[in-house]
């Protein structure tokens, strides 16, 4: 980076180059290693302090699929029977698998003002079909330990 910074003929966006290098490096590791940008990390950390409004799930993106880590106790997802290990495959009628899926993509679709309604299609291992669950966003308190 020092050589590029001081000797390269054109001006470059150093932070963008570093971020791309990190992302490409992590692609060579196991599927659980991933880079979270500063902006996405701030959004993800909202869940650790205070509260937010949404459907009440903790999720992770593995490869190209939204996996439920666990429904937040007392939230709408838990009340409708969403379980750890379930996979979200559609939000409304939009397929939500593939390379376009990012944390921000999911936040934009599953968080909303209290009362906002969203239909989520859930795939559960061992079932032949997916289930469509109508969820309403609510205030999700985060319990501090």
OpenMM code with the backbone's topology and positions (N, CA, C; nanometers):
from openmm import Vec3, app, unit

residues = "UNK UNK UNK UNK UNK UNK UNK UNK UNK UNK UNK UNK UNK UNK UNK UNK UNK UNK UNK UNK UNK UNK UNK UNK UNK UNK UNK UNK UNK UNK UNK UNK UNK UNK UNK UNK UNK UNK UNK UNK UNK UNK UNK UNK UNK UNK UNK UNK UNK UNK UNK UNK UNK UNK UNK UNK UNK UNK UNK UNK UNK UNK UNK UNK UNK UNK UNK UNK UNK UNK UNK UNK UNK UNK UNK UNK UNK UNK UNK UNK UNK UNK UNK UNK UNK UNK UNK UNK UNK UNK UNK UNK UNK UNK UNK UNK UNK UNK UNK UNK UNK UNK UNK UNK UNK UNK UNK UNK UNK UNK UNK UNK UNK UNK UNK UNK UNK UNK UNK UNK UNK UNK UNK UNK UNK UNK UNK UNK UNK UNK UNK UNK UNK UNK UNK UNK UNK UNK UNK UNK UNK UNK UNK UNK UNK".split()
positions = [
    Vec3(0.0831, -0.1180, 0.0000),
    Vec3(0.0000, 0.0000, 0.0000),
    Vec3(0.0878, 0.1248, 0.0000),
    Vec3(0.1997, 0.1195, 0.0721),
    Vec3(0.2891, 0.2356, 0.0736),
    Vec3(0.3435, 0.2641, -0.0655),
    Vec3(0.3790, 0.1594, -0.1390),
    Vec3(0.4313, 0.1790, -0.2750),
    Vec3(0.3247, 0.2408, -0.3642),
    Vec3(0.2029, 0.1934, -0.3527),
    Vec3(0.0941, 0.2504, -0.4330),
    Vec3(0.0716, 0.3954, -0.3935),
    Vec3(0.0694, 0.4190, -0.2637),
    Vec3(0.0422, 0.5538, -0.2125),
    Vec3(0.1469, 0.6553, -0.2591),
    Vec3(0.2737, 0.6162, -0.2568),
    Vec3(0.3789, 0.7122, -0.2872),
    Vec3(0.4320, 0.7054, -0.4300),
    Vec3(0.4195, 0.5919, -0.4967),
    Vec3(0.4837, 0.5787, -0.6271),
    Vec3(0.3872, 0.5597, -0.7438),
    Vec3(0.2617, 0.5290, -0.7159),
    Vec3(0.1677, 0.5051, -0.8262),
    Vec3(0.1367, 0.6361, -0.8964),
    Vec3(0.1230, 0.6304, -1.0266),
    Vec3(0.1088, 0.7499, -1.1090),
    Vec3(-0.0255, 0.8216, -1.0905),
    Vec3(-0.1327, 0.7501, -1.0599),
    Vec3(-0.2648, 0.8098, -1.0421),
    Vec3(-0.3034, 0.8139, -0.8950),
    Vec3(-0.4042, 0.8925, -0.8652),
    Vec3(-0.4596, 0.8963, -0.7307),
    Vec3(-0.5538, 0.7770, -0.7148),
    Vec3(-0.5455, 0.7120, -0.6013),
    Vec3(-0.6334, 0.5978, -0.5755),
    Vec3(-0.7064, 0.6185, -0.4431),
    Vec3(-0.8199, 0.5513, -0.4299),
    Vec3(-0.8951, 0.5521, -0.3050),
    Vec3(-0.8391, 0.4382, -0.2208),
    Vec3(-0.7496, 0.4735, -0.1285),
    Vec3(-0.6778, 0.3737, -0.0500),
    Vec3(-0.7714, 0.2855, 0.0318),
    Vec3(-0.8700, 0.3459, 0.0986),
    Vec3(-0.9604, 0.2661, 0.1823),
    Vec3(-1.0431, 0.1694, 0.0983),
    Vec3(-1.0802, 0.2099, -0.0219),
    Vec3(-1.1568, 0.1209, -0.1103),
    Vec3(-1.0705, 0.0022, -0.1559),
    Vec3(-0.9432, 0.0284, -0.1860),
    Vec3(-0.8522, -0.0804, -0.2247),
    Vec3(-0.8332, -0.1791, -0.1103),
    Vec3(-0.8140, -0.1275, 0.0110),
    Vec3(-0.7945, -0.2138, 0.1274),
    Vec3(-0.9193, -0.2986, 0.1510),
    Vec3(-1.0373, -0.2373, 0.1448),
    Vec3(-1.1617, -0.3114, 0.1669),
    Vec3(-1.1775, -0.4222, 0.0634),
    Vec3(-1.1509, -0.3930, -0.0640),
    Vec3(-1.1609, -0.4958, -0.1686),
    Vec3(-1.0623, -0.6100, -0.1441),
    Vec3(-0.9412, -0.5762, -0.1007),
    Vec3(-0.8407, -0.6792, -0.0733),
    Vec3(-0.8867, -0.7700, 0.0412),
    Vec3(-0.9439, -0.7109, 0.1443),
    Vec3(-0.9931, -0.7900, 0.2578),
    Vec3(-1.1047, -0.8836, 0.2135),
    Vec3(-1.2010, -0.8294, 0.1376),
    Vec3(-1.3149, -0.9098, 0.0902),
    Vec3(-1.2653, -1.0274, 0.0063),
    Vec3(-1.1756, -1.0016, -0.0862),
    Vec3(-1.1250, -1.1083, -0.1730),
    Vec3(-1.0444, -1.2117, -0.0947),
    Vec3(-0.9682, -1.1686, 0.0031),
    Vec3(-0.8906, -1.2606, 0.0863),
    Vec3(-0.9830, -1.3524, 0.1643),
    Vec3(-1.0882, -1.2959, 0.2250),
    Vec3(-1.1796, -1.3760, 0.3061),
    Vec3(-1.2587, -1.4766, 0.2232),
    Vec3(-1.2775, -1.4502, 0.0951),
    Vec3(-1.3465, -1.5454, 0.0082),
    Vec3(-1.2697, -1.6771, -0.0027),
    Vec3(-1.1398, -1.6729, 0.0209),
    Vec3(-1.0560, -1.7917, 0.0115),
    Vec3(-1.0601, -1.8761, 0.1385),
    Vec3(-1.1210, -1.8239, 0.2451),
    Vec3(-1.1281, -1.8961, 0.3718),
    Vec3(-1.2579, -1.9751, 0.3800),
    Vec3(-1.2917, -2.0241, 0.4962),
    Vec3(-1.4137, -2.1021, 0.5149),
    Vec3(-1.5372, -2.0147, 0.4901),
    Vec3(-1.6547, -2.0742, 0.4689),
    Vec3(-1.7749, -1.9961, 0.4353),
    Vec3(-1.8262, -1.9089, 0.5495),
    Vec3(-1.7737, -1.9234, 0.6692),
    Vec3(-1.8195, -1.8434, 0.7824),
    Vec3(-1.7384, -1.7151, 0.7993),
    Vec3(-1.6271, -1.7037, 0.7288),
    Vec3(-1.5444, -1.5836, 0.7383),
    Vec3(-1.5963, -1.4814, 0.6394),
    Vec3(-1.6308, -1.3648, 0.6913),
    Vec3(-1.6812, -1.2609, 0.6028),
    Vec3(-1.6463, -1.1240, 0.6575),
    Vec3(-1.6424, -1.0281, 0.5692),
    Vec3(-1.6101, -0.8912, 0.6055),
    Vec3(-1.7401, -0.8153, 0.6264),
    Vec3(-1.7462, -0.7387, 0.7327),
    Vec3(-1.8616, -0.6526, 0.7570),
    Vec3(-1.8104, -0.5096, 0.7533),
    Vec3(-1.8631, -0.4310, 0.6615),
    Vec3(-1.8189, -0.2923, 0.6486),
    Vec3(-1.8562, -0.2132, 0.7735),
    Vec3(-1.7934, -0.0993, 0.7916),
    Vec3(-1.8194, -0.0147, 0.9079),
    Vec3(-1.9679, 0.0217, 0.9158),
    Vec3(-2.0263, 0.0558, 0.8009),
    Vec3(-2.1673, 0.0942, 0.7973),
    Vec3(-2.2578, -0.0223, 0.8382),
    Vec3(-2.2303, -0.1422, 0.7834),
    Vec3(-2.3111, -0.2593, 0.8182),
    Vec3(-2.2910, -0.2996, 0.9637),
    Vec3(-2.1699, -0.2838, 1.0151),
    Vec3(-2.1425, -0.3185, 1.1540),
    Vec3(-2.2192, -0.2268, 1.2490),
    Vec3(-2.2239, -0.0985, 1.2191),
    Vec3(-2.3008, -0.0061, 1.3030),
    Vec3(-2.4477, -0.0468, 1.3054),
    Vec3(-2.5001, -0.0844, 1.1899),
    Vec3(-2.6406, -0.1256, 1.1812),
    Vec3(-2.6634, -0.2547, 1.2597),
    Vec3(-2.5716, -0.3494, 1.2468),
    Vec3(-2.5845, -0.4767, 1.3184),
    Vec3(-2.5759, -0.4556, 1.4686),
    Vec3(-2.4929, -0.3633, 1.5124),
    Vec3(-2.4757, -0.3380, 1.6550),
    Vec3(-2.5949, -0.2672, 1.7178),
    Vec3(-2.6848, -0.2115, 1.6371),
    Vec3(-2.8067, -0.1512, 1.6917),
    Vec3(-2.8816, -0.2525, 1.7766),
    Vec3(-2.8725, -0.3790, 1.7375),
    Vec3(-2.9443, -0.4833, 1.8086),
    Vec3(-2.8863, -0.5101, 1.9472),
    Vec3(-2.7655, -0.4646, 1.9714),
    Vec3(-2.7013, -0.4936, 2.0987),
    Vec3(-2.7334, -0.3895, 2.2060),
    Vec3(-2.7875, -0.2771, 2.1669),
    Vec3(-2.8158, -0.1688, 2.2606),
    Vec3(-2.9588, -0.1203, 2.2389),
    Vec3(-3.0344, -0.1071, 2.3468),
    Vec3(-3.1673, -0.0467, 2.3369),
    Vec3(-3.2694, -0.1356, 2.2706),
    Vec3(-3.3306, -0.0840, 2.1621),
    Vec3(-3.4331, -0.1593, 2.0919),
    Vec3(-3.4401, -0.1150, 1.9464),
    Vec3(-3.5161, -0.1887, 1.8683),
    Vec3(-3.5394, -0.1550, 1.7290),
    Vec3(-3.6768, -0.2075, 1.6926),
    Vec3(-3.7254, -0.1699, 1.5752),
    Vec3(-3.8555, -0.2191, 1.5297),
    Vec3(-3.8341, -0.3108, 1.4110),
    Vec3(-3.8941, -0.4299, 1.4180),
    Vec3(-3.8786, -0.5276, 1.3114),
    Vec3(-3.9518, -0.6553, 1.3467),
    Vec3(-3.9168, -0.7652, 1.2775),
    Vec3(-3.9875, -0.8920, 1.2979),
    Vec3(-3.9263, -0.9759, 1.4090),
    Vec3(-3.8111, -0.9356, 1.4612),
    Vec3(-3.7551, -1.0023, 1.5784),
    Vec3(-3.6814, -1.1313, 1.5523),
    Vec3(-3.5821, -1.1265, 1.4637),
    Vec3(-3.4962, -1.2431, 1.4438),
    Vec3(-3.3508, -1.1993, 1.4422),
    Vec3(-3.2651, -1.2876, 1.4902),
    Vec3(-3.1223, -1.2697, 1.4687),
    Vec3(-3.0893, -1.3627, 1.3532),
    Vec3(-3.0185, -1.3116, 1.2539),
    Vec3(-2.9899, -1.3921, 1.1348),
    Vec3(-2.8424, -1.3801, 1.0993),
    Vec3(-2.8005, -1.4713, 1.0121),
    Vec3(-2.6684, -1.4620, 0.9511),
    Vec3(-2.6830, -1.5077, 0.8070),
    Vec3(-2.5988, -1.4567, 0.7231),
    Vec3(-2.6005, -1.4954, 0.5828),
    Vec3(-2.4868, -1.5934, 0.5613),
    Vec3(-2.5235, -1.7165, 0.5285),
    Vec3(-2.4234, -1.8194, 0.4983),
    Vec3(-2.4330, -1.8497, 0.3502),
    Vec3(-2.3217, -1.8326, 0.2845),
    Vec3(-2.3136, -1.8442, 0.1393),
    Vec3(-2.4123, -1.7466, 0.0790),
    Vec3(-2.5278, -1.7896, 0.0342),
    Vec3(-2.6222, -1.6975, -0.0297),
    Vec3(-2.7611, -1.7060, 0.0321),
    Vec3(-2.7701, -1.7504, 0.1574),
    Vec3(-2.9000, -1.7754, 0.2195),
    Vec3(-2.9098, -1.7087, 0.3562),
    Vec3(-3.0285, -1.6542, 0.3855),
    Vec3(-3.0551, -1.5924, 0.5156),
    Vec3(-3.0957, -1.7030, 0.6122),
    Vec3(-3.0118, -1.7271, 0.7121),
    Vec3(-3.0361, -1.8313, 0.8108),
    Vec3(-3.0761, -1.7671, 0.9435),
    Vec3(-3.1812, -1.8196, 1.0053),
    Vec3(-3.2245, -1.7703, 1.1356),
    Vec3(-3.1334, -1.8308, 1.2421),
    Vec3(-3.0633, -1.7443, 1.3159),
    Vec3(-2.9824, -1.7915, 1.4284),
    Vec3(-3.0779, -1.8216, 1.5428),
    Vec3(-3.1661, -1.7270, 1.5725),
    Vec3(-3.2740, -1.7522, 1.6677),
    Vec3(-3.3751, -1.6375, 1.6627),
    Vec3(-3.5014, -1.6708, 1.6888),
    Vec3(-3.6011, -1.5648, 1.7019),
    Vec3(-3.5806, -1.4947, 1.8361),
    Vec3(-3.6023, -1.3653, 1.8398),
    Vec3(-3.5860, -1.2912, 1.9642),
    Vec3(-3.7066, -1.3179, 2.0535),
    Vec3(-3.6824, -1.3609, 2.1787),
    Vec3(-3.7923, -1.3952, 2.2702),
    Vec3(-3.8952, -1.2827, 2.2815),
    Vec3(-4.0216, -1.3203, 2.2642),
    Vec3(-4.1313, -1.2259, 2.2751),
    Vec3(-4.1617, -1.1509, 2.1468),
    Vec3(-4.0815, -1.1715, 2.0436),
    Vec3(-4.1025, -1.1016, 1.9172),
    Vec3(-4.2031, -1.1733, 1.8283),
    Vec3(-4.2449, -1.1067, 1.7205),
    Vec3(-4.3448, -1.1668, 1.6310),
    Vec3(-4.2992, -1.2980, 1.5666),
    Vec3(-4.1715, -1.3100, 1.5356),
    Vec3(-4.1227, -1.4338, 1.4730),
    Vec3(-4.1352, -1.5519, 1.5672),
    Vec3(-4.0999, -1.5322, 1.6921),
    Vec3(-4.1123, -1.6406, 1.7904),
    Vec3(-4.2588, -1.6792, 1.8073),
    Vec3(-4.3468, -1.5798, 1.8144),
    Vec3(-4.4900, -1.6091, 1.8330),
    Vec3(-4.5492, -1.6887, 1.7172),
    Vec3(-4.4952, -1.6704, 1.5952),
    Vec3(-4.5468, -1.7453, 1.4802),
    Vec3(-4.4745, -1.8777, 1.4578),
    Vec3(-4.3781, -1.9102, 1.5446),
    Vec3(-4.3158, -2.0422, 1.5374),
    Vec3(-4.1889, -2.0513, 1.4564),
    Vec3(-4.1267, -1.9386, 1.4203),
    Vec3(-3.9990, -1.9446, 1.3499),
    Vec3(-3.8948, -2.0007, 1.4460),
    Vec3(-3.8111, -2.0915, 1.3951),
    Vec3(-3.7130, -2.1616, 1.4781),
    Vec3(-3.5707, -2.1350, 1.4313),
    Vec3(-3.4761, -2.1555, 1.5212),
    Vec3(-3.3352, -2.1517, 1.4837),
    Vec3(-3.3126, -2.2540, 1.3735),
    Vec3(-3.2358, -2.2172, 1.2736),
    Vec3(-3.2089, -2.3080, 1.1619),
    Vec3(-3.3017, -2.2890, 1.0436),
    Vec3(-3.4156, -2.2214, 1.0630),
    Vec3(-3.5034, -2.1920, 0.9493),
    Vec3(-3.4294, -2.1012, 0.8517),
    Vec3(-3.4694, -2.1056, 0.7257),
    Vec3(-3.4086, -2.0226, 0.6229),
    Vec3(-3.5174, -1.9347, 0.5606),
    Vec3(-3.4872, -1.8075, 0.5444),
    Vec3(-3.5802, -1.7173, 0.4764),
    Vec3(-3.5477, -1.7247, 0.3281),
    Vec3(-3.6452, -1.7669, 0.2474),
    Vec3(-3.6205, -1.7817, 0.1044),
    Vec3(-3.6941, -1.6776, 0.0199),
    Vec3(-3.7993, -1.6162, 0.0782),
    Vec3(-3.8712, -1.5085, 0.0085),
    Vec3(-3.9178, -1.4062, 0.1101),
    Vec3(-3.9137, -1.2812, 0.0706),
    Vec3(-3.9740, -1.1737, 0.1482),
    Vec3(-4.0722, -1.1080, 0.0528),
    Vec3(-4.1995, -1.1065, 0.0949),
    Vec3(-4.3100, -1.0754, 0.0038),
    Vec3(-4.2982, -1.1775, -0.1086),
    Vec3(-4.2938, -1.1389, -0.2330),
    Vec3(-4.2827, -1.2404, -0.3387),
    Vec3(-4.1422, -1.2414, -0.3993),
    Vec3(-4.0484, -1.1716, -0.3369),
    Vec3(-3.9125, -1.1598, -0.3888),
    Vec3(-3.8230, -1.2729, -0.3370),
    Vec3(-3.7588, -1.3445, -0.4296),
    Vec3(-3.6591, -1.4444, -0.3893),
    Vec3(-3.5451, -1.3724, -0.3204),
    Vec3(-3.5042, -1.4242, -0.2047),
    Vec3(-3.3971, -1.3593, -0.1285),
    Vec3(-3.2812, -1.4555, -0.1048),
    Vec3(-3.2332, -1.5127, -0.2138),
    Vec3(-3.1129, -1.5941, -0.2096),
    Vec3(-3.0232, -1.5436, -0.3226),
    Vec3(-2.8965, -1.5695, -0.3107),
    Vec3(-2.8029, -1.5292, -0.4156),
    Vec3(-2.7063, -1.4234, -0.3683),
    Vec3(-2.6232, -1.3790, -0.4593),
    Vec3(-2.5150, -1.2861, -0.4266),
    Vec3(-2.5650, -1.1476, -0.3867),
    Vec3(-2.6887, -1.1110, -0.4220),
    Vec3(-2.7398, -0.9783, -0.3882),
    Vec3(-2.7704, -0.9637, -0.2385),
    Vec3(-2.7719, -1.0742, -0.1652),
    Vec3(-2.8120, -1.0711, -0.0248),
    Vec3(-2.6983, -1.0188, 0.0618),
    Vec3(-2.7250, -0.9084, 0.1310),
    Vec3(-2.6314, -0.8496, 0.2264),
    Vec3(-2.7086, -0.8209, 0.3546),
    Vec3(-2.6368, -0.7888, 0.4607),
    Vec3(-2.7045, -0.7512, 0.5847),
    Vec3(-2.7982, -0.6334, 0.5610),
    Vec3(-2.7518, -0.5339, 0.4872),
    Vec3(-2.8344, -0.4151, 0.4615),
    Vec3(-2.9597, -0.4523, 0.3842),
    Vec3(-2.9472, -0.5415, 0.2862),
    Vec3(-3.0609, -0.5891, 0.2067),
    Vec3(-3.1675, -0.6462, 0.3000),
    Vec3(-3.1251, -0.7290, 0.3960),
    Vec3(-3.2185, -0.7919, 0.4892),
    Vec3(-3.2785, -0.6878, 0.5837),
    Vec3(-3.1942, -0.6008, 0.6405),
    Vec3(-3.2448, -0.4964, 0.7309),
    Vec3(-3.3517, -0.4123, 0.6620),
    Vec3(-3.3263, -0.3756, 0.5372),
    Vec3(-3.4204, -0.2902, 0.4644),
    Vec3(-3.5567, -0.3561, 0.4458),
    Vec3(-3.5610, -0.4876, 0.4445),
    Vec3(-3.6868, -0.5578, 0.4196),
    Vec3(-3.7549, -0.6113, 0.5455),
    Vec3(-3.6777, -0.6346, 0.6516),
    Vec3(-3.7363, -0.6954, 0.7717),
    Vec3(-3.7503, -0.6001, 0.8899),
    Vec3(-3.6991, -0.4816, 0.8764),
    Vec3(-3.7202, -0.3811, 0.9806),
    Vec3(-3.8187, -0.2794, 0.9287),
    Vec3(-3.8988, -0.2296, 1.0187),
    Vec3(-3.9952, -0.1274, 0.9783),
    Vec3(-4.0687, -0.0758, 1.0993),
    Vec3(-4.1447, 0.0274, 1.0789),
    Vec3(-4.2219, 0.0861, 1.1873),
    Vec3(-4.3198, -0.0162, 1.2426),
    Vec3(-4.3486, -0.0022, 1.3710),
    Vec3(-4.4436, -0.0910, 1.4390),
    Vec3(-4.5719, -0.0997, 1.3573),
    Vec3(-4.6185, -0.2216, 1.3346),
    Vec3(-4.7402, -0.2441, 1.2586),
    Vec3(-4.7174, -0.2727, 1.1115),
    Vec3(-4.5980, -0.2456, 1.0596),
    Vec3(-4.5670, -0.2763, 0.9197),
    Vec3(-4.5793, -0.4270, 0.9000),
    Vec3(-4.6484, -0.4680, 0.7948),
    Vec3(-4.6700, -0.6101, 0.7691),
    Vec3(-4.5791, -0.6580, 0.6563),
    Vec3(-4.5292, -0.7806, 0.6718),
    Vec3(-4.4439, -0.8413, 0.5699),
    Vec3(-4.4694, -0.9924, 0.5692),
    Vec3(-4.4795, -1.0496, 0.4493),
    Vec3(-4.4935, -1.1943, 0.4344),
    Vec3(-4.3557, -1.2537, 0.4087),
    Vec3(-4.3196, -1.3535, 0.4881),
    Vec3(-4.1885, -1.4162, 0.4787),
    Vec3(-4.2086, -1.5650, 0.4511),
    Vec3(-4.1407, -1.6170, 0.3488),
    Vec3(-4.1444, -1.7603, 0.3201),
    Vec3(-4.0254, -1.8258, 0.3881),
    Vec3(-4.0573, -1.9264, 0.4690),
    Vec3(-3.9577, -1.9951, 0.5503),
    Vec3(-3.9414, -2.1379, 0.4997),
    Vec3(-3.8153, -2.1801, 0.4827),
    Vec3(-3.7868, -2.3197, 0.4530),
    Vec3(-3.7288, -2.3816, 0.5796),
    Vec3(-3.7833, -2.4947, 0.6172),
    Vec3(-3.7346, -2.5672, 0.7349),
    Vec3(-3.6826, -2.7023, 0.6884),
    Vec3(-3.5614, -2.7352, 0.7294),
    Vec3(-3.5003, -2.8621, 0.6926),
    Vec3(-3.5931, -2.9772, 0.7301),
    Vec3(-3.6091, -3.0711, 0.6385),
    Vec3(-3.6937, -3.1867, 0.6637),
    Vec3(-3.8362, -3.1694, 0.6122),
    Vec3(-3.8734, -3.0486, 0.5727),
    Vec3(-4.0068, -3.0253, 0.5165),
    Vec3(-3.9955, -3.0153, 0.3652),
    Vec3(-4.0970, -3.0638, 0.2963),
    Vec3(-4.0928, -3.0613, 0.1506),
    Vec3(-4.1347, -2.9274, 0.0917),
    Vec3(-4.2105, -2.8496, 0.1674),
    Vec3(-4.2558, -2.7200, 0.1175),
    Vec3(-4.2174, -2.6099, 0.2160),
    Vec3(-4.2244, -2.4873, 0.1669),
    Vec3(-4.1959, -2.3741, 0.2543),
    Vec3(-4.3276, -2.3213, 0.3104),
    Vec3(-4.3194, -2.2457, 0.4187),
    Vec3(-4.4362, -2.1861, 0.4820),
    Vec3(-4.4308, -2.0358, 0.4634),
    Vec3(-4.5456, -1.9747, 0.4322),
    Vec3(-4.5543, -1.8292, 0.4221),
    Vec3(-4.6147, -1.7792, 0.5517),
    Vec3(-4.5401, -1.6930, 0.6221),
    Vec3(-4.5857, -1.6409, 0.7503),
    Vec3(-4.6059, -1.4903, 0.7411),
    Vec3(-4.7242, -1.4422, 0.7779),
    Vec3(-4.7469, -1.2972, 0.7802),
    Vec3(-4.6970, -1.2401, 0.9127),
    Vec3(-4.5999, -1.1511, 0.9073),
    Vec3(-4.5417, -1.0937, 1.0278),
    Vec3(-4.5718, -0.9443, 1.0342),
    Vec3(-4.5877, -0.8935, 1.1541),
    Vec3(-4.6036, -0.7503, 1.1765),
    Vec3(-4.4858, -0.7027, 1.2596),
    Vec3(-4.4242, -0.5938, 1.2147),
    Vec3(-4.3118, -0.5378, 1.2897),
    Vec3(-4.3630, -0.4848, 1.4230),
    Vec3(-4.2804, -0.4982, 1.5230),
    Vec3(-4.3118, -0.4477, 1.6559),
    Vec3(-4.1831, -0.3987, 1.7195),
    Vec3(-4.1919, -0.3299, 1.8299),
    Vec3(-4.0729, -0.2850, 1.9010),
    Vec3(-4.0091, -0.4063, 1.9650),
    Vec3(-3.8824, -0.4274, 1.9379),
    Vec3(-3.8094, -0.5428, 1.9896),
    Vec3(-3.7111, -0.4934, 2.0949),
    Vec3(-3.7377, -0.5241, 2.2218),
    Vec3(-3.6435, -0.4803, 2.3258),
    Vec3(-3.5221, -0.5734, 2.3262),
    Vec3(-3.4093, -0.5168, 2.3548),
    Vec3(-3.2879, -0.5960, 2.3664),
    Vec3(-3.2526, -0.6025, 2.5142),
    Vec3(-3.2497, -0.7236, 2.5653),
    Vec3(-3.2182, -0.7417, 2.7065),
    Vec3(-3.0683, -0.7295, 2.7269),
    Vec3(-3.0271, -0.6489, 2.8216),
    Vec3(-2.8860, -0.6301, 2.8538),
    Vec3(-2.8471, -0.7330, 2.9605),
    Vec3(-2.7322, -0.7947, 2.9464),
    Vec3(-2.6831, -0.8907, 3.0461),
    Vec3(-2.5752, -0.8290, 3.1281),
] * unit.nanometer
topology = app.Topology()
chain = topology.addChain("A")
for resn in residues:
    res = topology.addResidue(resn, chain)
    for name in ("N", "CA", "C"):
        topology.addAtom(name, app.Element.getBySymbol(name[0]), res)
